[in-house]
Amino acid sequence: MLLGAVSAQFEGAQVNFAAGAILASFLFFFSLAYGARLLAPIFASPVAWRVLDGVIALLMASLAWRLAVGTL
């Protein structure tokens, strides 16, 4: 639903948008899987998880705000 709302802004370039979204998703999950081994010692601490959750919450709130006011 979120991708559909954002892609509607790119009239005539939905295929390019979809290809970019697929590539970004692949790179994100590949990096996450590869980096898990390197970041395991850091995320052994509950504080690190709270910081990560806070950063994710801020990013999601920012994205929701920008979609709501139409600046994305």
PQR file of N, CA, C, O and H, with PARSE charges and radii, in Angstrom:
ATOM      1  N   MET A   1       0.820  -1.172   0.000 -0.4000 1.5000
ATOM      2  CA  MET A   1       0.000   0.000   0.000 -0.0000 2.0000
ATOM      3  C   MET A   1       0.878   1.255   0.000  0.5500 1.7000
ATOM      4  O   MET A   1       0.600   2.210  -0.725 -0.5500 1.4000
ATOM      5  N   LEU A   2       1.909   1.250   0.794 -0.4000 1.5000
ATOM      6  CA  LEU A   2       2.797   2.414   0.869 -0.0000 2.0000
ATOM      7  C   LEU A   2       3.500   2.643  -0.463  0.5500 1.7000
ATOM      8  O   LEU A   2       3.588   3.776  -0.935 -0.5500 1.4000
ATOM      9  H   LEU A   2       2.135   0.474   1.384  0.4000 1.0000
ATOM     10  N   LEU A   3       4.000   1.571  -1.069 -0.4000 1.5000
ATOM     11  CA  LEU A   3       4.668   1.726  -2.366 -0.0000 2.0000
ATOM     12  C   LEU A   3       3.700   2.221  -3.427  0.5500 1.7000
ATOM     13  O   LEU A   3       4.078   3.015  -4.289 -0.5500 1.4000
ATOM     14  H   LEU A   3       3.929   0.650  -0.686  0.4000 1.0000
ATOM     15  N   GLY A   4       2.475   1.769  -3.376 -0.4000 1.5000
ATOM     16  CA  GLY A   4       1.479   2.230  -4.332 -0.0000 2.0000
ATOM     17  C   GLY A   4       1.205   3.714  -4.198  0.5500 1.7000
ATOM     18  O   GLY A   4       1.059   4.419  -5.196 -0.5500 1.4000
ATOM     19  H   GLY A   4       2.168   1.124  -2.677  0.4000 1.0000
ATOM     20  N   ALA A   5       1.135   4.188  -2.961 -0.4000 1.5000
ATOM     21  CA  ALA A   5       0.880   5.610  -2.719 -0.0000 2.0000
ATOM     22  C   ALA A   5       2.038   6.469  -3.210  0.5500 1.7000
ATOM     23  O   ALA A   5       1.823   7.536  -3.786 -0.5500 1.4000
ATOM     24  H   ALA A   5       1.254   3.615  -2.150  0.4000 1.0000
ATOM     25  N   VAL A   6       3.248   6.010  -2.987 -0.4000 1.5000
ATOM     26  CA  VAL A   6       4.419   6.782  -3.416 -0.0000 2.0000
ATOM     27  C   VAL A   6       4.586   6.700  -4.928  0.5500 1.7000
ATOM     28  O   VAL A   6       4.908   7.700  -5.569 -0.5500 1.4000
ATOM     29  H   VAL A   6       3.422   5.143  -2.519  0.4000 1.0000
ATOM     30  N   SER A   7       4.372   5.521  -5.503 -0.4000 1.5000
ATOM     31  CA  SER A   7       4.590   5.358  -6.944 -0.0000 2.0000
ATOM     32  C   SER A   7       3.574   6.132  -7.776  0.5500 1.7000
ATOM     33  O   SER A   7       3.837   6.442  -8.938 -0.5500 1.4000
ATOM     34  H   SER A   7       4.111   4.708  -4.982  0.4000 1.0000
ATOM     35  N   ALA A   8       2.431   6.444  -7.203 -0.4000 1.5000
ATOM     36  CA  ALA A   8       1.418   7.203  -7.942 -0.0000 2.0000
ATOM     37  C   ALA A   8       1.918   8.592  -8.313  0.5500 1.7000
ATOM     38  O   ALA A   8       1.390   9.218  -9.233 -0.5500 1.4000
ATOM     39  H   ALA A   8       2.217   6.192  -6.260  0.4000 1.0000
ATOM     40  N   GLN A   9       2.925   9.073  -7.609 -0.4000 1.5000
ATOM     41  CA  GLN A   9       3.471  10.399  -7.894 -0.0000 2.0000
ATOM     42  C   GLN A   9       4.369  10.403  -9.124  0.5500 1.7000
ATOM     43  O   GLN A   9       4.688  11.470  -9.650 -0.5500 1.4000
ATOM     44  H   GLN A   9       3.354   8.565  -6.862  0.4000 1.0000
ATOM     45  N   PHE A  10       4.778   9.240  -9.584 -0.4000 1.5000
ATOM     46  CA  PHE A  10       5.707   9.143 -10.712 -0.0000 2.0000
ATOM     47  C   PHE A  10       4.958   8.668 -11.951  0.5500 1.7000
ATOM     48  O   PHE A  10       5.141   7.542 -12.414 -0.5500 1.4000
ATOM     49  H   PHE A  10       4.519   8.374  -9.157  0.4000 1.0000
ATOM     50  N   GLU A  11       4.128   9.534 -12.469 -0.4000 1.5000
ATOM     51  CA  GLU A  11       3.311   9.206 -13.638 -0.0000 2.0000
ATOM     52  C   GLU A  11       4.192   8.806 -14.817  0.5500 1.7000
ATOM     53  O   GLU A  11       5.069   9.567 -15.227 -0.5500 1.4000
ATOM     54  H   GLU A  11       3.979  10.448 -12.093  0.4000 1.0000
ATOM     55  N   GLY A  12       3.965   7.631 -15.354 -0.4000 1.5000
ATOM     56  CA  GLY A  12       4.717   7.151 -16.504 -0.0000 2.0000
ATOM     57  C   GLY A  12       6.041   6.498 -16.166  0.5500 1.7000
ATOM     58  O   GLY A  12       6.711   5.974 -17.056 -0.5500 1.4000
ATOM     59  H   GLY A  12       3.253   7.013 -15.022  0.4000 1.0000
ATOM     60  N   ALA A  13       6.432   6.516 -14.913 -0.4000 1.5000
ATOM     61  CA  ALA A  13       7.712   5.916 -14.522 -0.0000 2.0000
ATOM     62  C   ALA A  13       7.515   4.851 -13.447  0.5500 1.7000
ATOM     63  O   ALA A  13       8.419   4.591 -12.653 -0.5500 1.4000
ATOM     64  H   ALA A  13       5.887   6.943 -14.190  0.4000 1.0000
ATOM     65  N   GLN A  14       6.329   4.234 -13.423 -0.4000 1.5000
ATOM     66  CA  GLN A  14       6.055   3.234 -12.398 -0.0000 2.0000
ATOM     67  C   GLN A  14       6.963   2.020 -12.520  0.5500 1.7000
ATOM     68  O   GLN A  14       7.330   1.419 -11.510 -0.5500 1.4000
ATOM     69  H   GLN A  14       5.595   4.446 -14.068  0.4000 1.0000
ATOM     70  N   VAL A  15       7.333   1.649 -13.749 -0.4000 1.5000
ATOM     71  CA  VAL A  15       8.216   0.492 -13.937 -0.0000 2.0000
ATOM     72  C   VAL A  15       9.597   0.798 -13.370  0.5500 1.7000
ATOM     73  O   VAL A  15      10.195  -0.040 -12.695 -0.5500 1.4000
ATOM     74  H   VAL A  15       7.035   2.137 -14.570  0.4000 1.0000
ATOM     75  N   ASN A  16      10.098   1.989 -13.642 -0.4000 1.5000
ATOM     76  CA  ASN A  16      11.395   2.384 -13.080 -0.0000 2.0000
ATOM     77  C   ASN A  16      11.335   2.442 -11.557  0.5500 1.7000
ATOM     78  O   ASN A  16      12.271   2.024 -10.876 -0.5500 1.4000
ATOM     79  H   ASN A  16       9.612   2.670 -14.190  0.4000 1.0000
ATOM     80  N   PHE A  17      10.234   2.961 -11.030 -0.4000 1.5000
ATOM     81  CA  PHE A  17      10.070   3.024  -9.583 -0.0000 2.0000
ATOM     82  C   PHE A  17      10.051   1.620  -8.989  0.5500 1.7000
ATOM     83  O   PHE A  17      10.699   1.368  -7.973 -0.5500 1.4000
ATOM     84  H   PHE A  17       9.473   3.301 -11.584  0.4000 1.0000
ATOM     85  N   ALA A  18       9.315   0.708  -9.612 -0.4000 1.5000
ATOM     86  CA  ALA A  18       9.243  -0.667  -9.114 -0.0000 2.0000
ATOM     87  C   ALA A  18      10.610  -1.338  -9.167  0.5500 1.7000
ATOM     88  O   ALA A  18      10.994  -2.036  -8.228 -0.5500 1.4000
ATOM     89  H   ALA A  18       8.789   0.912 -10.437  0.4000 1.0000
ATOM     90  N   ALA A  19      11.350  -1.134 -10.258 -0.4000 1.5000
ATOM     91  CA  ALA A  19      12.690  -1.722 -10.368 -0.0000 2.0000
ATOM     92  C   ALA A  19      13.612  -1.169  -9.288  0.5500 1.7000
ATOM     93  O   ALA A  19      14.390  -1.917  -8.696 -0.5500 1.4000
ATOM     94  H   ALA A  19      11.039  -0.567 -11.021  0.4000 1.0000
ATOM     95  N   GLY A  20      13.534   0.116  -9.030 -0.4000 1.5000
ATOM     96  CA  GLY A  20      14.342   0.720  -7.976 -0.0000 2.0000
ATOM     97  C   GLY A  20      13.966   0.200  -6.601  0.5500 1.7000
ATOM     98  O   GLY A  20      14.838  -0.040  -5.766 -0.5500 1.4000
ATOM     99  H   GLY A  20      12.902   0.724  -9.511  0.4000 1.0000
ATOM    100  N   ALA A  21      12.672   0.024  -6.358 -0.4000 1.5000
ATOM    101  CA  ALA A  21      12.215  -0.498  -5.068 -0.0000 2.0000
ATOM    102  C   ALA A  21      12.679  -1.936  -4.866  0.5500 1.7000
ATOM    103  O   ALA A  21      13.083  -2.313  -3.766 -0.5500 1.4000
ATOM    104  H   ALA A  21      11.964   0.220  -7.036  0.4000 1.0000
ATOM    105  N   ILE A  22      12.621  -2.736  -5.922 -0.4000 1.5000
ATOM    106  CA  ILE A  22      13.076  -4.127  -5.833 -0.0000 2.0000
ATOM    107  C   ILE A  22      14.572  -4.180  -5.579  0.5500 1.7000
ATOM    108  O   ILE A  22      15.031  -4.949  -4.735 -0.5500 1.4000
ATOM    109  H   ILE A  22      12.293  -2.430  -6.815  0.4000 1.0000
ATOM    110  N   LEU A  23      15.337  -3.368  -6.300 -0.4000 1.5000
ATOM    111  CA  LEU A  23      16.790  -3.344  -6.108 -0.0000 2.0000
ATOM    112  C   LEU A  23      17.157  -2.861  -4.706  0.5500 1.7000
ATOM    113  O   LEU A  23      18.035  -3.433  -4.059 -0.5500 1.4000
ATOM    114  H   LEU A  23      14.964  -2.743  -6.986  0.4000 1.0000
ATOM    115  N   ALA A  24      16.489  -1.815  -4.240 -0.4000 1.5000
ATOM    116  CA  ALA A  24      16.766  -1.304  -2.894 -0.0000 2.0000
ATOM    117  C   ALA A  24      16.436  -2.348  -1.835  0.5500 1.7000
ATOM    118  O   ALA A  24      17.173  -2.499  -0.861 -0.5500 1.4000
ATOM    119  H   ALA A  24      15.776  -1.350  -4.765  0.4000 1.0000
ATOM    120  N   SER A  25      15.343  -3.062  -2.018 -0.4000 1.5000
ATOM    121  CA  SER A  25      14.963  -4.105  -1.067 -0.0000 2.0000
ATOM    122  C   SER A  25      15.993  -5.228  -1.051  0.5500 1.7000
ATOM    123  O   SER A  25      16.385  -5.699   0.017 -0.5500 1.4000
ATOM    124  H   SER A  25      14.744  -2.940  -2.809  0.4000 1.0000
ATOM    125  N   PHE A  26      16.430  -5.655  -2.228 -0.4000 1.5000
ATOM    126  CA  PHE A  26      17.441  -6.707  -2.304 -0.0000 2.0000
ATOM    127  C   PHE A  26      18.728  -6.270  -1.616  0.5500 1.7000
ATOM    128  O   PHE A  26      19.294  -7.015  -0.817 -0.5500 1.4000
ATOM    129  H   PHE A  26      16.111  -5.272  -3.095  0.4000 1.0000
ATOM    130  N   LEU A  27      19.187  -5.065  -1.926 -0.4000 1.5000
ATOM    131  CA  LEU A  27      20.426  -4.571  -1.315 -0.0000 2.0000
ATOM    132  C   LEU A  27      20.293  -4.433   0.196  0.5500 1.7000
ATOM    133  O   LEU A  27      21.232  -4.736   0.933 -0.5500 1.4000
ATOM    134  H   LEU A  27      18.727  -4.460  -2.575  0.4000 1.0000
ATOM    135  N   PHE A  28      19.137  -3.979   0.661 -0.4000 1.5000
ATOM    136  CA  PHE A  28      18.924  -3.837   2.099 -0.0000 2.0000
ATOM    137  C   PHE A  28      19.004  -5.189   2.800  0.5500 1.7000
ATOM    138  O   PHE A  28      19.719  -5.333   3.792 -0.5500 1.4000
ATOM    139  H   PHE A  28      18.374  -3.733   0.063  0.4000 1.0000
ATOM    140  N   PHE A  29      18.278  -6.175   2.293 -0.4000 1.5000
ATOM    141  CA  PHE A  29      18.259  -7.475   2.964 -0.0000 2.0000
ATOM    142  C   PHE A  29      19.584  -8.217   2.799  0.5500 1.7000
ATOM    143  O   PHE A  29      19.991  -8.947   3.703 -0.5500 1.4000
ATOM    144  H   PHE A  29      17.698  -6.058   1.488  0.4000 1.0000
ATOM    145  N   PHE A  30      20.257  -8.048   1.675 -0.4000 1.5000
ATOM    146  CA  PHE A  30      21.583  -8.644   1.507 -0.0000 2.0000
ATOM    147  C   PHE A  30      22.558  -8.037   2.508  0.5500 1.7000
ATOM    148  O   PHE A  30      23.322  -8.752   3.157 -0.5500 1.4000
ATOM    149  H   PHE A  30      19.926  -7.456   0.941  0.4000 1.0000
ATOM    150  N   SER A  31      22.527  -6.710   2.629 -0.4000 1.5000
ATOM    151  CA  SER A  31      23.410  -6.033   3.584 -0.0000 2.0000
ATOM    152  C   SER A  31      23.084  -6.431   5.018  0.5500 1.7000
ATOM    153  O   SER A  31      23.984  -6.602   5.841 -0.5500 1.4000
ATOM    154  H   SER A  31      21.907  -6.129   2.102  0.4000 1.0000
ATOM    155  N   LEU A  32      21.816  -6.575   5.309 -0.4000 1.5000
ATOM    156  CA  LEU A  32      21.390  -6.983   6.644 -0.0000 2.0000
ATOM    157  C   LEU A  32      21.908  -8.377   6.975  0.5500 1.7000
ATOM    158  O   LEU A  32      22.411  -8.611   8.074 -0.5500 1.4000
ATOM    159  H   LEU A  32      21.086  -6.436   4.641  0.4000 1.0000
ATOM    160  N   ALA A  33      21.788  -9.296   6.031 -0.4000 1.5000
ATOM    161  CA  ALA A  33      22.259 -10.661   6.265 -0.0000 2.0000
ATOM    162  C   ALA A  33      23.777 -10.713   6.371  0.5500 1.7000
ATOM    163  O   ALA A  33      24.317 -11.411   7.229 -0.5500 1.4000
ATOM    164  H   ALA A  33      21.380  -9.106   5.138  0.4000 1.0000
ATOM    165  N   TYR A  34      24.457  -9.987   5.514 -0.4000 1.5000
ATOM    166  CA  TYR A  34      25.920  -9.979   5.539 -0.0000 2.0000
ATOM    167  C   TYR A  34      26.444  -9.260   6.780  0.5500 1.7000
ATOM    168  O   TYR A  34      27.412  -9.699   7.401 -0.5500 1.4000
ATOM    169  H   TYR A  34      24.018  -9.420   4.817  0.4000 1.0000
ATOM    170  N   GLY A  35      25.799  -8.159   7.131 -0.4000 1.5000
ATOM    171  CA  GLY A  35      26.250  -7.373   8.270 -0.0000 2.0000
ATOM    172  C   GLY A  35      25.884  -7.966   9.618  0.5500 1.7000
ATOM    173  O   GLY A  35      26.427  -7.547  10.639 -0.5500 1.4000
ATOM    174  H   GLY A  35      25.013  -7.802   6.626  0.4000 1.0000
ATOM    175  N   ALA A  36      24.976  -8.933   9.645 -0.4000 1.5000
ATOM    176  CA  ALA A  36      24.555  -9.528  10.915 -0.0000 2.0000
ATOM    177  C   ALA A  36      25.735 -10.142  11.655  0.5500 1.7000
ATOM    178  O   ALA A  36      25.832 -10.034  12.877 -0.5500 1.4000
ATOM    179  H   ALA A  36      24.535  -9.274   8.815  0.4000 1.0000
ATOM    180  N   ARG A  37      26.612 -10.771  10.931 -0.4000 1.5000
ATOM    181  CA  ARG A  37      27.791 -11.386  11.548 -0.0000 2.0000
ATOM    182  C   ARG A  37      28.688 -10.316  12.163  0.5500 1.7000
ATOM    183  O   ARG A  37      29.229 -10.499  13.253 -0.5500 1.4000
ATOM    184  H   ARG A  37      26.533 -10.859   9.938  0.4000 1.0000
ATOM    185  N   LEU A  38      28.839  -9.210  11.462 -0.4000 1.5000
ATOM    186  CA  LEU A  38      29.707  -8.138  11.947 -0.0000 2.0000
ATOM    187  C   LEU A  38      29.087  -7.352  13.105  0.5500 1.7000
ATOM    188  O   LEU A  38      29.794  -6.861  13.985 -0.5500 1.4000
ATOM    189  H   LEU A  38      28.400  -9.061  10.576  0.4000 1.0000
ATOM    190  N   LEU A  39      27.766  -7.240  13.091 -0.4000 1.5000
ATOM    191  CA  LEU A  39      27.089  -6.438  14.106 -0.0000 2.0000
ATOM    192  C   LEU A  39      26.612  -7.248  15.307  0.5500 1.7000
ATOM    193  O   LEU A  39      26.074  -6.679  16.257 -0.5500 1.4000
ATOM    194  H   LEU A  39      27.191  -7.638  12.377  0.4000 1.0000
ATOM    195  N   ALA A  40      26.796  -8.554  15.281 -0.4000 1.5000
ATOM    196  CA  ALA A  40      26.327  -9.407  16.379 -0.0000 2.0000
ATOM    197  C   ALA A  40      26.873  -8.978  17.738  0.5500 1.7000
ATOM    198  O   ALA A  40      26.109  -8.948  18.703 -0.5500 1.4000
ATOM    199  H   ALA A  40      27.233  -9.016  14.509  0.4000 1.0000
ATOM    200  N   PRO A  41      28.158  -8.643  17.859 -0.5600 1.5000
ATOM    201  CA  PRO A  41      28.642  -8.222  19.185  0.2800 2.0000
ATOM    202  C   PRO A  41      27.977  -6.936  19.693  0.5500 1.7000
ATOM    203  O   PRO A  41      27.748  -6.787  20.893 -0.5500 1.4000
ATOM    204  N   ILE A  42      27.674  -6.023  18.790 -0.4000 1.5000
ATOM    205  CA  ILE A  42      27.039  -4.766  19.195 -0.0000 2.0000
ATOM    206  C   ILE A  42      25.618  -5.024  19.676  0.5500 1.7000
ATOM    207  O   ILE A  42      25.191  -4.478  20.694 -0.5500 1.4000
ATOM    208  H   ILE A  42      27.860  -6.144  17.815  0.4000 1.0000
ATOM    209  N   PHE A  43      24.884  -5.860  18.939 -0.4000 1.5000
ATOM    210  CA  PHE A  43      23.487  -6.104  19.272 -0.0000 2.0000
ATOM    211  C   PHE A  43      23.296  -7.189  20.319  0.5500 1.7000
ATOM    212  O   PHE A  43      22.184  -7.684  20.503 -0.5500 1.4000
ATOM    213  H   PHE A  43      25.231  -6.303  18.112  0.4000 1.0000
ATOM    214  N   ALA A  44      24.361  -7.563  21.002 -0.4000 1.5000
ATOM    215  CA  ALA A  44      24.237  -8.445  22.158 -0.0000 2.0000
ATOM    216  C   ALA A  44      23.683  -7.661  23.348  0.5500 1.7000
ATOM    217  O   ALA A  44      23.216  -8.247  24.324 -0.5500 1.4000
ATOM    218  H   ALA A  44      25.264  -7.162  20.853  0.4000 1.0000
ATOM    219  N   SER A  45      23.740  -6.352  23.257 -0.4000 1.5000
ATOM    220  CA  SER A  45      23.273  -5.476  24.334 -0.0000 2.0000
ATOM    221  C   SER A  45      21.825  -5.042  24.088  0.5500 1.7000
ATOM    222  O   SER A  45      21.483  -4.643  22.975 -0.5500 1.4000
ATOM    223  H   SER A  45      24.120  -5.876  22.463  0.4000 1.0000
ATOM    224  N   PRO A  46      20.976  -5.116  25.112 -0.5600 1.5000
ATOM    225  CA  PRO A  46      19.594  -4.635  24.955  0.2800 2.0000
ATOM    226  C   PRO A  46      19.513  -3.135  24.645  0.5500 1.7000
ATOM    227  O   PRO A  46      18.564  -2.684  24.003 -0.5500 1.4000
ATOM    228  N   VAL A  47      20.495  -2.374  25.096 -0.4000 1.5000
ATOM    229  CA  VAL A  47      20.503  -0.931  24.818 -0.0000 2.0000
ATOM    230  C   VAL A  47      20.634  -0.683  23.316  0.5500 1.7000
ATOM    231  O   VAL A  47      19.978   0.209  22.778 -0.5500 1.4000
ATOM    232  H   VAL A  47      21.265  -2.740  25.618  0.4000 1.0000
ATOM    233  N   ALA A  48      21.463  -1.455  22.645 -0.4000 1.5000
ATOM    234  CA  ALA A  48      21.635  -1.296  21.197 -0.0000 2.0000
ATOM    235  C   ALA A  48      20.319  -1.555  20.467  0.5500 1.7000
ATOM    236  O   ALA A  48      20.004  -0.870  19.494 -0.5500 1.4000
ATOM    237  H   ALA A  48      21.996  -2.180  23.082  0.4000 1.0000
ATOM    238  N   TRP A  49      19.555  -2.535  20.929 -0.4000 1.5000
ATOM    239  CA  TRP A  49      18.265  -2.824  20.306 -0.0000 2.0000
ATOM    240  C   TRP A  49      17.282  -1.678  20.529  0.5500 1.7000
ATOM    241  O   TRP A  49      16.504  -1.345  19.635 -0.5500 1.4000
ATOM    242  H   TRP A  49      19.811  -3.092  21.719  0.4000 1.0000
ATOM    243  N   ARG A  50      17.315  -1.073  21.716 -0.4000 1.5000
ATOM    244  CA  ARG A  50      16.429   0.059  21.988 -0.0000 2.0000
ATOM    245  C   ARG A  50      16.787   1.252  21.107  0.5500 1.7000
ATOM    246  O   ARG A  50      15.903   1.949  20.609 -0.5500 1.4000
ATOM    247  H   ARG A  50      17.947  -1.343  22.442  0.4000 1.0000
ATOM    248  N   VAL A  51      18.068   1.482  20.918 -0.4000 1.5000
ATOM    249  CA  VAL A  51      18.508   2.577  20.045 -0.0000 2.0000
ATOM    250  C   VAL A  51      18.054   2.307  18.615  0.5500 1.7000
ATOM    251  O   VAL A  51      17.531   3.203  17.953 -0.5500 1.4000
ATOM    252  H   VAL A  51      18.787   0.915  21.322  0.4000 1.0000
ATOM    253  N   LEU A  52      18.248   1.086  18.137 -0.4000 1.5000
ATOM    254  CA  LEU A  52      17.814   0.728  16.784 -0.0000 2.0000
ATOM    255  C   LEU A  52      16.308   0.905  16.635  0.5500 1.7000
ATOM    256  O   LEU A  52      15.847   1.451  15.633 -0.5500 1.4000
ATOM    257  H   LEU A  52      18.673   0.358  18.675  0.4000 1.0000
ATOM    258  N   ASP A  53      15.532   0.446  17.626 -0.4000 1.5000
ATOM    259  CA  ASP A  53      14.079   0.614  17.575 -0.0000 2.0000
ATOM    260  C   ASP A  53      13.691   2.088  17.552  0.5500 1.7000
ATOM    261  O   ASP A  53      12.747   2.469  16.859 -0.5500 1.4000
ATOM    262  H   ASP A  53      15.907   0.002  18.440  0.4000 1.0000
ATOM    263  N   GLY A  54      14.403   2.911  18.297 -0.4000 1.5000
ATOM    264  CA  GLY A  54      14.127   4.346  18.299 -0.0000 2.0000
ATOM    265  C   GLY A  54      14.406   4.993  16.953  0.5500 1.7000
ATOM    266  O   GLY A  54      13.631   5.829  16.488 -0.5500 1.4000
ATOM    267  H   GLY A  54      15.170   2.601  18.860  0.4000 1.0000
ATOM    268  N   VAL A  55      15.508   4.609  16.331 -0.4000 1.5000
ATOM    269  CA  VAL A  55      15.853   5.143  15.008 -0.0000 2.0000
ATOM    270  C   VAL A  55      14.802   4.726  13.983  0.5500 1.7000
ATOM    271  O   VAL A  55      14.376   5.535  13.159 -0.5500 1.4000
ATOM    272  H   VAL A  55      16.137   3.930  16.709  0.4000 1.0000
ATOM    273  N   ILE A  56      14.388   3.469  14.037 -0.4000 1.5000
ATOM    274  CA  ILE A  56      13.362   2.988  13.108 -0.0000 2.0000
ATOM    275  C   ILE A  56      12.052   3.736  13.337  0.5500 1.7000
ATOM    276  O   ILE A  56      11.378   4.108  12.376 -0.5500 1.4000
ATOM    277  H   ILE A  56      14.733   2.812  14.706  0.4000 1.0000
ATOM    278  N   ALA A  57      11.684   3.961  14.593 -0.4000 1.5000
ATOM    279  CA  ALA A  57      10.450   4.692  14.898 -0.0000 2.0000
ATOM    280  C   ALA A  57      10.505   6.112  14.341  0.5500 1.7000
ATOM    281  O   ALA A  57       9.520   6.602  13.789 -0.5500 1.4000
ATOM    282  H   ALA A  57      12.231   3.659  15.373  0.4000 1.0000
ATOM    283  N   LEU A  58      11.649   6.773  14.482 -0.4000 1.5000
ATOM    284  CA  LEU A  58      11.788   8.131  13.938 -0.0000 2.0000
ATOM    285  C   LEU A  58      11.684   8.138  12.417  0.5500 1.7000
ATOM    286  O   LEU A  58      11.042   9.016  11.841 -0.5500 1.4000
ATOM    287  H   LEU A  58      12.450   6.376  14.930  0.4000 1.0000
ATOM    288  N   LEU A  59      12.310   7.170  11.771 -0.4000 1.5000
ATOM    289  CA  LEU A  59      12.229   7.096  10.309 -0.0000 2.0000
ATOM    290  C   LEU A  59      10.799   6.845   9.843  0.5500 1.7000
ATOM    291  O   LEU A  59      10.339   7.467   8.886 -0.5500 1.4000
ATOM    292  H   LEU A  59      12.831   6.457  12.239  0.4000 1.0000
ATOM    293  N   MET A  60      10.098   5.941  10.513 -0.4000 1.5000
ATOM    294  CA  MET A  60       8.717   5.641  10.132 -0.0000 2.0000
ATOM    295  C   MET A  60       7.809   6.851  10.370  0.5500 1.7000
ATOM    296  O   MET A  60       6.950   7.153   9.541 -0.5500 1.4000
ATOM    297  H   MET A  60      10.472   5.436  11.291  0.4000 1.0000
ATOM    298  N   ALA A  61       7.993   7.538  11.487 -0.4000 1.5000
ATOM    299  CA  ALA A  61       7.182   8.725  11.768 -0.0000 2.0000
ATOM    300  C   ALA A  61       7.457   9.822  10.739  0.5500 1.7000
ATOM    301  O   ALA A  61       6.534  10.505  10.295 -0.5500 1.4000
ATOM    302  H   ALA A  61       8.690   7.293  12.160  0.4000 1.0000
ATOM    303  N   SER A  62       8.716   9.986  10.363 -0.4000 1.5000
ATOM    304  CA  SER A  62       9.077  10.978   9.354 -0.0000 2.0000
ATOM    305  C   SER A  62       8.447  10.640   8.006  0.5500 1.7000
ATOM    306  O   SER A  62       7.913  11.517   7.327 -0.5500 1.4000
ATOM    307  H   SER A  62       9.466   9.431  10.723  0.4000 1.0000
ATOM    308  N   LEU A  63       8.511   9.387   7.628 -0.4000 1.5000
ATOM    309  CA  LEU A  63       7.916   8.960   6.364 -0.0000 2.0000
ATOM    310  C   LEU A  63       6.404   9.159   6.383  0.5500 1.7000
ATOM    311  O   LEU A  63       5.831   9.635   5.403 -0.5500 1.4000
ATOM    312  H   LEU A  63       8.945   8.675   8.180  0.4000 1.0000
ATOM    313  N   ALA A  64       5.756   8.802   7.483 -0.4000 1.5000
ATOM    314  CA  ALA A  64       4.307   8.979   7.593 -0.0000 2.0000
ATOM    315  C   ALA A  64       3.935  10.457   7.505  0.5500 1.7000
ATOM    316  O   ALA A  64       2.967  10.822   6.838 -0.5500 1.4000
ATOM    317  H   ALA A  64       6.221   8.416   8.280  0.4000 1.0000
ATOM    318  N   TRP A  65       4.703  11.297   8.176 -0.4000 1.5000
ATOM    319  CA  TRP A  65       4.432  12.739   8.141 -0.0000 2.0000
ATOM    320  C   TRP A  65       4.570  13.286   6.724  0.5500 1.7000
ATOM    321  O   TRP A  65       3.721  14.040   6.249 -0.5500 1.4000
ATOM    322  H   TRP A  65       5.489  11.000   8.717  0.4000 1.0000
ATOM    323  N   ARG A  66       5.651  12.893   6.060 -0.4000 1.5000
ATOM    324  CA  ARG A  66       5.879  13.403   4.706 -0.0000 2.0000
ATOM    325  C   ARG A  66       4.810  12.915   3.741  0.5500 1.7000
ATOM    326  O   ARG A  66       4.428  13.649   2.829 -0.5500 1.4000
ATOM    327  H   ARG A  66       6.341  12.280   6.446  0.4000 1.0000
ATOM    328  N   LEU A  67       4.319  11.695   3.919 -0.4000 1.5000
ATOM    329  CA  LEU A  67       3.223  11.213   3.079 -0.0000 2.0000
ATOM    330  C   LEU A  67       1.932  11.970   3.384  0.5500 1.7000
ATOM    331  O   LEU A  67       1.163  12.290   2.478 -0.5500 1.4000
ATOM    332  H   LEU A  67       4.629  11.099   4.660  0.4000 1.0000
ATOM    333  N   ALA A  68       1.702  12.253   4.662 -0.4000 1.5000
ATOM    334  CA  ALA A  68       0.466  12.930   5.059 -0.0000 2.0000
ATOM    335  C   ALA A  68       0.405  14.364   4.540  0.5500 1.7000
ATOM    336  O   ALA A  68      -0.656  14.827   4.124 -0.5500 1.4000
ATOM    337  H   ALA A  68       2.327  11.993   5.399  0.4000 1.0000
ATOM    338  N   VAL A  69       1.527  15.061   4.561 -0.4000 1.5000
ATOM    339  CA  VAL A  69       1.512  16.457   4.111 -0.0000 2.0000
ATOM    340  C   VAL A  69       1.852  16.587   2.631  0.5500 1.7000
ATOM    341  O   VAL A  69       1.785  17.681   2.072 -0.5500 1.4000
ATOM    342  H   VAL A  69       2.389  14.685   4.899  0.4000 1.0000
ATOM    343  N   GLY A  70       2.214  15.484   1.999 -0.4000 1.5000
ATOM    344  CA  GLY A  70       2.427  15.492   0.559 -0.0000 2.0000
ATOM    345  C   GLY A  70       3.758  16.014   0.088  0.5500 1.7000
ATOM    346  O   GLY A  70       3.851  16.504  -1.037 -0.5500 1.4000
ATOM    347  H   GLY A  70       2.269  14.594   2.453  0.4000 1.0000
ATOM    348  N   THR A  71       4.802  15.929   0.905 -0.4000 1.5000
ATOM    349  CA  THR A  71       6.114  16.419   0.475 -0.0000 2.0000
ATOM    350  C   THR A  71       7.038  15.304   0.040  0.5500 1.7000
ATOM    351  O   THR A  71       8.213  15.558  -0.221 -0.5500 1.4000
ATOM    352  H   THR A  71       4.726  15.531   1.819  0.4000 1.0000
ATOM    353  N   LEU A  72       6.561  14.098  -0.046 -0.4000 1.5000
ATOM    354  CA  LEU A  72       7.423  12.985  -0.449 -0.0000 2.0000
ATOM    355  C   LEU A  72       7.391  12.802  -1.939  0.5500 1.7000
ATOM    356  O   LEU A  72       8.057  11.911  -2.466 -0.5500 1.4000
ATOM    357  H   LEU A  72       5.606  13.891   0.166  0.4000 1.0000
TER
END
